[in-house]
């Protein structure tokens, strides 16, 4: 089992099809680079209002905050640092090419867990 749970948070000003497209891109890159099967990959993508996307005051202006995309992926342990770095690079490149998201606005966090930390119905 290569289970992965992906959470994507972004500003509501993104186009209506952003949720679907980003889910497809993440799924493709996870399949190709991290070898996570489609059937074991779940993506939850959610748009947030301007006030819900917070950052340290004065660091980013409103336009910059609206561009941020947060991606958190919980998956099983066991991938090398090089593989993770290849995943980050490929995901950022595809998001920039296919969605026009600046790579400087993409924040990716991998949370690795032991297989014992998953439970199913």
N, C-alpha and C positions, 0 to 999 in steps of 0.2 A: 504494500500500500504506500503510495507516494502523496497522500492527501495534501491539499493546499486550500487555505481559506484566504481570499483576497478582499481587502476593504479599500475602496477608493473614495476620497473626499475631494470635492472641488467646488468652485464658486458657481452659483446659479446662472451666471451670465454666459456660461458655455452653451454652444448650440444644442438643440433638443436631442440630436443623435449622439452626443458625446458619450453618454453612459454606455451605449451599446458598442460603439467603436472602441472605446478604451478597454472594455472587457474583452473584446476580440483580440486586440493587440497584446494584452497581457497574457491571455490564454495561449496565443501563438508562440510568444517568446518563452513562456514557461515550458511549453511542450518541446520546443526546439533546443533550448539551452539547458534547462534544468531537468528535462525528461519527465515532467509531470503529465500523466495521461489526462485527456480532456474530461473523462468520466469522474475523475477524482479532484477536480478543480472547481471551486465555487467562487464567484465574484459578486460582491455587493458594492455597487457604485451609487453614491448619493451626492446630490447637489445641495449646497448650503447657502443660506442668505449671507449678505455682506457682513452682518454683525456676528455670524457664527464662525467666520474665518478670521481668527485672531492671530496677532503677532505682536511682539514687543513694540509698544508705541514709538513712533519716530524712525523705526528701522526701515519699514516698507511703506510706501504711499498706497492709497486705495487702489490705484490701477495695478500695481505690482501684486498686491494681495489677491486681487481677482484672478490673477494668472496661476497662482499656486495650485499644484495637484499633489495630494498626499496619497501614497500607496503603501499599505502595510500588508505584508504577506506572512501568514503563519504556515509553516511547513515542517516536515520531518527533518531532523538533523542529518548531517552527513555530507554536505557539499563543501568542496574546497573553496578557499578564498579566491583563487583564480577564476573558478566557475561563477562565483557570485559576482565578481567584478565584470566578467563577460556578460552576465545577465543584465546588470545595471546599465552597462554601455549600450547593449543592443536595445533594451527597452526604451531608454532615453532617445536614442537615434530614431527609432520607429515612431515614437510619440511626436517628435519634432517633424519628421517627414510627413506623417499621415494625418496628424491633428494640428500641426502648427504650434505645439507647445514648446516654449523655450526650455532648453535643458536646464537652465539655471532656476527654473520654477518647479522642477520635479523633485520631490522628496520621497525616497524609497527606503522602507524599513523592513528587513527580513527578521522574523521571529522564529527561531528554530526550537522545536520541541521534540521530546522523546515520543516514540509511537504510543507509549502508554498513556499519553495525555489526550488522546482522541477517544471519543465514545460515540457510538452510533445506535440508532433505534434497534 
